[in-house]
């Protein structure tokens, strides 16, 4: 079944710093297998090759499992059951 994490209150806040590092959090209310909230630390690194962005951080998230494409000021990814678009703030 398809789940709309945004409608469920999930948030993804990640900052891509010019030195290739990242900071931020990924929060999913009631997203833990045991019913608790998920709050992942997105401190890590990012790389850009052509228009593809890859992330590396300790937290086990879909963010590191997909290749993100940069176009028109957005990062987007589609892989398996995940579709996400991040916009610059």
Secondary structure, 3 states (H helix, E strand, C coil): CCCCCCCCCCEEEEEECCCCEEEEEEEECCCCCCCCCEEEECCEEEEEECCEEEEEECCCCHHHCCCEEEECCEEEEEECCEEEEEECC
